[in-house]
Amino acid sequence: MILPSAIRKRKEWGPGTRLEVEETAEGVLLKLAPVFAAKQQNDVFGSLPSRGAPKTMEEMDAGVLAEARRRHARD
């Protein structure tokens, strides 16, 4: 299938852009294909190694805030 260049340019669909094709009552719908397959939280939970005890929400919030301050201080 070849899409008109005007549509590709307007949508910023460059070479190699992957699209999903969906049939609807009005015709055919083209939309960007997801970069990664959809996952549920339980599919990936615990997939990365961790060291030490789990962090509390307060500890995570403090870590995020500290990193935001560090990054802001660079600017």
Rosetta silent file (secondary structure, phi, psi, omega in degrees, C-alpha in Angstrom):
SEQUENCE: MILPSAIRKRKEWGPGTRLEVEETAEGVLLKLAPVFAAKQQNDVFGSLPSRGAPKTMEEMDAGVLAEARRRHARD
SCORE:     score description
SCORE:     0.000 S_00000001
   1 L     0.000  138.052  177.817    0.000    0.000    0.000 S_00000001
   2 L  -119.506  125.254  177.720    1.301    3.467   -0.833 S_00000001
   3 L   -93.694  143.853  176.795    0.039    6.505    1.041 S_00000001
   4 L   -58.270  141.976 -176.965    0.024    9.902   -0.646 S_00000001
   5 H   -61.525  -32.822  179.490    3.056   11.998    0.334 S_00000001
   6 H   -60.851  -40.423  178.593    0.838   14.886    1.487 S_00000001
   7 H   -69.170  -45.429  179.857   -0.727   12.627    4.136 S_00000001
   8 H   -59.431  -42.422 -179.914    2.642   11.184    5.184 S_00000001
   9 H   -66.682  -44.564 -178.936    4.122   14.681    5.559 S_00000001
  10 H   -62.418  -37.866 -179.607    1.129   16.033    7.495 S_00000001
  11 H   -87.541   -6.408 -177.239    1.249   13.065    9.869 S_00000001
  12 L    58.568   42.919  177.092    5.072   13.099    9.984 S_00000001
  13 L   -96.396  101.261 -179.544    5.180    9.431    8.984 S_00000001
  14 L   -84.199 -178.777  177.771    8.684    8.846    7.678 S_00000001
  15 L   -56.748  137.280  178.032   10.122    5.768    5.996 S_00000001
  16 L    85.225   -0.146  178.831    9.654    2.648    8.082 S_00000001
  17 L   -63.403  127.952 -179.879    6.734    4.004   10.107 S_00000001
  18 L   -93.092  132.807 -178.392    4.672    1.048   11.271 S_00000001
  19 E  -122.125  151.224  169.726    0.903    1.434   11.097 S_00000001
  20 E  -100.300  142.337  178.658   -2.055   -0.577   12.348 S_00000001
  21 E  -113.130  124.446 -178.634   -4.982   -1.055    9.983 S_00000001
  22 E  -126.729  128.357  177.846   -8.434   -1.256   11.539 S_00000001
  23 E   -84.115  130.494  178.655  -11.653   -1.814    9.620 S_00000001
  24 E  -124.736  173.098  177.970  -14.511    0.413   10.786 S_00000001
  25 L   -63.373  -28.645 -178.234  -18.099    0.979    9.666 S_00000001
  26 L   -87.819  -14.200 -177.872  -16.920    4.153    7.885 S_00000001
  27 E   150.181 -137.943 -178.079  -13.938    2.545    6.136 S_00000001
  28 E  -115.335  134.962 -179.518  -10.361    1.802    7.087 S_00000001
  29 E  -109.777  129.103  174.839   -8.512    3.516    9.941 S_00000001
  30 E  -107.754  133.191  175.783   -4.724    3.847    9.945 S_00000001
  31 E  -145.912  156.337 -179.710   -2.953    4.585   13.209 S_00000001
  32 E   -59.009  135.279  175.447    0.578    4.350   14.505 S_00000001
  33 L   -76.757  143.566  178.852    1.507    0.900   15.724 S_00000001
  34 L   -63.038  146.237  179.546    2.755    0.853   19.313 S_00000001
  35 L   -67.762  -39.450  179.412    6.525    0.758   19.678 S_00000001
  36 L  -121.704  149.097  176.309    6.248   -1.943   22.320 S_00000001
  37 L   -63.535  145.637  179.546    3.582   -4.581   22.786 S_00000001
  38 L   -62.478  137.610  179.826    1.058   -3.739   25.493 S_00000001
  39 L  -129.472  150.871  171.724    1.989   -5.200   28.865 S_00000001
  40 L   -93.609  153.651 -178.236    0.227   -5.573   32.145 S_00000001
  41 H   -53.750  -41.700 -178.375    1.986   -4.483   35.327 S_00000001
  42 H   -67.373  -20.551  177.776    2.238   -8.086   36.520 S_00000001
  43 H   -68.549  -30.000 -174.743    4.017   -9.035   33.263 S_00000001
  44 H  -115.805   -9.975 -177.260    7.004   -6.852   34.140 S_00000001
  45 L   -59.529  128.842  177.649    6.826   -6.490   37.924 S_00000001
  46 L    78.495   11.951 -176.981   10.028   -7.662   39.533 S_00000001
  47 L   -80.918  -17.406  177.701   11.822   -8.097   36.211 S_00000001
  48 L  -101.240  141.284  179.272   14.685   -5.795   37.165 S_00000001
  49 L   -68.661  149.318  177.302   17.127   -6.781   39.854 S_00000001
  50 L  -130.492  154.907  177.630   17.065   -4.764   43.037 S_00000001
  51 L  -121.282  137.450  176.550   19.514   -4.326   45.852 S_00000001
  52 L    84.856 -176.508 -178.188   18.568   -3.717   49.437 S_00000001
  53 L   -74.957  152.305  176.766   15.245   -3.385   51.146 S_00000001
  54 L   -60.291  148.248  179.586   12.224   -2.021   49.276 S_00000001
  55 L   -86.440  148.962  174.254   11.766    1.749   49.503 S_00000001
  56 L   -81.402  167.238  176.802    8.757    3.339   51.145 S_00000001
  57 H   -61.274  -38.633  179.399    6.601    5.828   49.243 S_00000001
  58 H   -63.104  -42.075  178.422    8.107    8.600   51.350 S_00000001
  59 H   -65.239  -40.179  178.670   11.639    7.510   50.406 S_00000001
  60 H   -66.345  -43.871  177.636   10.718    7.357   46.715 S_00000001
  61 H   -59.039  -43.557  179.612    9.083   10.802   46.861 S_00000001
  62 H   -64.189  -39.110  178.529   12.174   12.216   48.563 S_00000001
  63 H   -65.535  -42.060  178.210   14.430   10.659   45.917 S_00000001
  64 H   -64.229  -44.313  179.256   12.367   12.083   43.051 S_00000001
  65 H   -62.694  -42.180  179.015   12.358   15.516   44.689 S_00000001
  66 H   -63.167  -41.472  179.196   16.123   15.408   45.262 S_00000001
  67 H   -68.129  -38.921  177.666   16.762   14.499   41.619 S_00000001
  68 H   -62.649  -42.370  177.927   14.432   17.251   40.385 S_00000001
  69 H   -64.142  -42.015  179.429   16.287   19.781   42.540 S_00000001
  70 H   -61.332  -44.879 -179.455   19.646   18.488   41.284 S_00000001
  71 H   -67.588  -38.647 -179.569   18.575   18.787   37.655 S_00000001
  72 H   -67.251  -35.194 -179.277   17.044   22.216   38.193 S_00000001
  73 H   -66.073  -25.167  179.211   20.216   23.473   39.864 S_00000001
  74 H   -72.487  -30.944 -172.870   22.191   22.623   36.680 S_00000001
  75 L   -73.113    0.000    0.000   20.052   24.856   34.479 S_00000001
